Amino acid sequence: MTGVPPQIKAIDEELAASSDEYREHLAQRVRLLSAKLSAFDSLLRERNRIAAERDRIVDLIALYGEAEHVNGPQHEERFRSLDVSSVMPGEFSNASEWPVWKACAEILRREHREMFTGELVTRLMAGRRELSDKNPSSQVNASMSAVDGVFYKKLHNGKARWGLVEWKKDKGPTSDLTV
């Protein structure tokens, strides 16, 4: 007797057909679940975008409330640089991970330009870094001044403008070095 008996051959063909149907069913299920995940991913991205925008608005409201006590050109200077899009809300809230000077170095790297202390304070506050209630600019200045070899300072109309020493070494504020 050679070959496979017809009964076994029929059963094998039946099993193969049902196996193909089952694989197709699973593939169809995977496609459906992938489409659902894609829709949920889109919704999650939109949710995160809305939450970030809400947090920025809350931060701006807090800054405006704080600025009610500031008069004249200082008020204008402070709000001229309110684009804090380089900082994520809550990014600098962990003081042990982000000491003030290190957060300032990161902000300067992202912005790729020298910045006034007030601009740094605004971005630190947007990143939810807790600063001195009485004078956050003094806290930032002191923290940055205490670290050797990381920052340089220029005075402009009596205000400190900060940059990274690595920019001077590399001939401009375009370095990607990390602290």
Buried (B, 14 or more C-beta within 10 A) or exposed (E): EEEEEEEEEEEEEEEEEEEEEEEEEEEEEEEEEEEEEEEEEEEEEEEEEEEBEEBBEEBBEEBEEEBEEEEEEEBEBBBEBBEBEBBBBEBBEEEEEBBBBBBBBBBBBEBBEBBBBBBBBBBBBBBBBEBEEEEBBEBBBEBBEEBEEBBBBEEEEEEBBBBBBBBEEEEEBEBEEEB
